[in-house]
Amino acid sequence: MRTRLFLIVALSLISFLGFRGYEDKKAAEAIWLEVSWPEKNQSYYIEIDTEGRFMTKEEKKKKFLVREGQIKKMYAKDFFRETKNSEVIGGRNTEGAKLLFYKGEVIKISAYINGELVRVEAPMKDFSDSFRFAFSEMKKEIFKSKPQYKYPAFLTAVPLKGVLLAQFQKDLPQGYKLKVVEIKKLKTQPQIYQAINHQYKLIPLKNEEEVSSILNFISEQQLLGMKSLFYLGTTRGNFQCSIVEPE
């Protein structure tokens, strides 16, 4: 009887672990992006995964208007396919001088391509017709959902390099080095940990308590900066972080 019970428990455990492993391998990919069109005073954020789960953010009446839900997988998968096949993204066309005086619709998009996080900023017109169509169809389905006022703030982390690094070094004494916070310590702040692992992504802060927790962490760790802009050194690189609130 004991032997039989042991076998049942063991087989159940193997089945459970096998299922967990399968689920991990099948974890949904995600894309997050911002679209802005200054001339039309338009700006919005979308993130979506291959299962069709999405979140959007806009600002209205000094509050964040948020949509969350799920659309049919076909719209998400079409968009993912066109994103991965895009010559603009494949060419790694990042922000450049041609955007300096450009006033049209601009997209800033982050996606994992062959395991690498790629960030591209380019005019929407530079993308192919098939990309713009897939994006339009996805957006149309997403924006059918009812928005709600939700989340007082978001957290985002951007790699400290390029133009950001040059500006950072310019404003500080030569040779200044950021204090490095160990990953173990960062894991006590799940929103910060998530932000540095998903650069440029907007991480929702669900209430004022979560905002206060991050502010306390900035103070306790003596991080350079303040609520709207602070700097974080880690063993995975340095980041410019900010708590984004309605203007």
N, C-alpha and C positions, 0 to 999 in steps of 0.2 A: 504493500500500500504506500509506504514511504517512498519507495523507488519510483512508483508511478507518479506520485505527487511531485517529486523532484523533476521528473521528465516533463511534466505538464508546465511547471513554472519555468524550467529552462527553455523549453520551446517557445513559450509566450514571450520571454525576455528576448530571445533571438529574433523573433518576429517583430517585436517592438523596436529593437535597435536597427533592424534592417529597414523598417519603415521610416525611422528617423533619418537614416543615411540617405534613403531615396529622396525624401523630402528636401534635404539639404542640397542634393545635386540638382533638384528641380526648382531651386529658389528662383523667383521671378527676377528678371533684369528690370532696370528702371532707367528712365531718361527724365531729366529735369531741365527746364528752360525758362527764360524770360523773354518777353516780346515787348518792345517799346516803339512808339510812334509819336515823337514829340509834337509834330505839327497838328496831329489830331488829338493830342492830350490823352493818348491811350497807353496803358501799361498793365501787364498782367503776368502771372507766373503759373506754370503748369508742371506737375510731375505725374508720370504715368508708368505703370509696369506692364509686362507682357501679358498679364492676366486681365488688363483693362482697368485695374484699380487706379484711381486718380485723386489728386488734390489740386485745387487752384486757389490763388490769392489775388485779390484786387483791393484797392483802397477806396472807400467811399464814406463821406461824412466823418472823416477822421477816425474810421474804424476799418478793420480788415474784413472784407467780404470773402467768405470761404465756401468752396464747393468740395464735397467729398462723396465718393461713390464708386460705381463700377459701370463701364460700358462694355459692349460686346467685344470679345477678344479680337475679332477680325479687324476692327478699326485700330486697335493697339498694335497688332502684329504687322499690319500694312505700314504703319508709321515707323515701327522699328526697322522693318526691311529697308524702307527708303532712306532712313537715317544712316544705316550701316553702309548702304550703297552710294551715299552722297559723295560726289567728288569734292565738294567744299569741305566736308568733314574729313574725308580720306586724305585731302591735301593739307590738313592741319592749318587752314587759313584762320589764324587768330586775329585779334583786334589789331588794326593797323591804321596808317595815315589816311587811307581812303574813307574812313569813318569820321574823320575829324570835322568835316563840314557837311556830312551827309545828314539829311533831315527826313529820310524815308523810314520805312519799317525795318527794324533791326531785331535779329534773334540772337540770343546768347544761349547756347545749348551744351549740355554736359551729357555724355554717353560713354559707356564702356565699349570699346572696340578692341576685340582680341585681347581682352583682359586688362586693357589700359584705359584709364579715365581720360577722355579727350574733351577739351573745352574749346569751343569755337564761337567767335563773335563775327557776324557778317550780315550784310543787307539781305533781307528775305528774297529780294529779286535775284540774288546770285544762285539760289538753289533751283534745282530742276523743277519742271512742271509737275512731275510725278510726286516729288517730295512735298511741294506746296499743296497739291490735291489731297494727299494722305493726311497732311497736317490739318487742312481745312475740314475734312470729314471727321477726324478725331475731335477737333475743337468743337465742331457743331454738335456732336453727340454729348460731349462733356457739358457744354453750356446750356443744355436742355434741363439739367438738374437745378433744383432750387437752391439758391445761395442762402447763407446765414451769417450773422455776425458771430464770429468764433475766434478764439485765441487772441490774447492781448498783445502778443509779440512773437517773433521768430528769432532763431539763432542761426547764424551762418559763419562759415570759416573759409577763408581764401588763402592759398599758399602765398607765403611772403617771398616773392621773387619778381624778377623783371622790373617794371616801372614801380611797383609797390615797394620792392626792396630798396631801390635807388632813393625813393622819397623818404623811406624809413631811415636809411643811413645818413641822409642829408640833414635830418632834423635832430640827430643824436650825436653825442661825442664819438669821435673816431675810435673804432675798436670795441664799441659797446656790444655786449653779447646778451641775448635774452636768457633768462633763467629757464632751465629745462625742467619741465614737470614730468615725472615718470608716468607711464601708461597706467600703472596700477592705481595711482592717485586720480588720474583722469576718469577712470571707470567709476569713481564715486559720483561723477557728474555725467549721467548718461547722455544728456543733450549735447554737452561739449564733445564727449567721446564720439557720438554719432556724427556730429558736424565735421570733425577732422577726418573721419573715415568716408564722408560723402561731401567732398569739397564743393562749394557754391550752392549746395542744396539748402532749402529753408527748412529748419527743424522747428516744428511748432512748440511753443511754450504755452501750456494749457491754462495756466493761471498765474496770478501775481506771486504765489509762493515759489513757483519754479524760476521766475525772474529773480526773486530775492535770493534764492539758493545760488544762482550763478554769480550774482553781485558779491555775495559773501565769499565765494570761492576766489574771485578776483582779489578781494581784500586779503583773505587769509594767505594766499600764495604770493601776494605782493607782485601781481602781474602789472606790467606797464600798460597804462591806458585807463579807460573808464567804460561806463555802460555802453555807449554807442560805438566805441572802437577800442578794443584791447588786443594785446599781442601775447602769443602763446608759443613758447619753445617746447618741442617734444622730441623724442627719439625718432619720430617719423617725419620730422621737418618742422619748420616754423610757420606760424599762421597769423593772419590778421583776422580777428573775430569781431563780430558786432551783434548786439541785440537790436533787431529791427522793430521799430514801433511806428504806429500811424503818425503822419506829420500833421 
